[in-house]
Amino acid sequence: MYSDLLPALVCPACHQPLTLAHDVRDAQGEILAGQLACARCSVYYPIYEGIADFLDTPRPLTPAQVTNEWPFTAWVYERGWRPFALTLLSREPFPYRRELPLMADLMQTQRGGLYLDVACSNGLYARALARTLGAAPGHVVGIDHSLPMLLQARRFAREAGLRISYVRAEAQGLPIAAERVAGVAIGGSLNEIGDLDACLEEARRVLQPAGRFVTMTLARAATRPGQLFQSLMATGGITFWSASVLVAQFAAHGFHTVEQRQYGLVMFHLALPANNALAV
């Protein structure tokens, strides 16, 4: 992680600021090791291999979350599945060169500020956001509960020469101060997130009044065979929603959906805090 993130970091338990201690940095300024201390809780959160860790031992709740803790899953995700996923699921050509500019356009990173890629997996969206930051000061953070995913994400970012912070935390307990974030992105991991209500509550809490919430999710199938297959997937912890149900979920947590794009089973949503003037 990098010092750009420090002013926004808080204890996920009490939301009090944290103090960095015993930090070790490399020539590029990345904090490779150290501790983040909460004076109120008397808790120390370690930093190792450049990743700030706000979780103890893995606590995956579903089979889908368990598989994301496997090093093999982290290795194969972007090498074997992710580059082709949207093309297969949308049933039309949907390579990265189409998907990532679309996501960045919805996020409008040229505004600058702090951006989160929540449930980031290998950090695909985090890297795309970092590449599109404008001249205004900004920083990108990838957050996931899986340490193997984060280690791979950090390797990809360093190989690409990108300055991205990585944090091990749950989407339902972000170690980020309220109203500090210009944009929150969540990719297909939203379908596996578990407690969606708590996830949306946290996204709303950390977003600035003019912040943007961009999601890419897989929609509920329209055909009976597709619905039966998705019901089977649900036993592994993967949930599918229709566009209208997801919009209603967003609204229940203070978001106003201003744009939806759907390609087969692939949905992109842009939502703004309901008090954002642009949402009127």
Secondary structure as UniProt FT lines:
FT   HELIX           3..8
FT   STRAND          9..10
FT   TURN            12..14
FT   STRAND          19..25
FT   TURN            27..28
FT   STRAND          31..38
FT   TURN            39..42
FT   STRAND          43..48
FT   TURN            49..50
FT   STRAND          51..53
FT   HELIX           63..67
FT   TURN            68..69
FT   HELIX           71..76
FT   HELIX           77..81
FT   HELIX           82..90
FT   HELIX           96..107
FT   HELIX           109..111
FT   STRAND          113..118
FT   TURN            121..123
FT   HELIX           124..132
FT   STRAND          138..144
FT   HELIX           147..159
FT   TURN            160..161
FT   STRAND          164..168
FT   TURN            171..172
FT   TURN            178..179
FT   STRAND          181..186
FT   HELIX           188..192
FT   HELIX           196..206
FT   STRAND          207..219
FT   HELIX           224..234
FT   TURN            235..237
FT   HELIX           243..252
FT   TURN            253..254
FT   STRAND          255..263
FT   TURN            264..265
FT   STRAND          266..273
FT   TURN            274..275
FT   HELIX           277..279
//
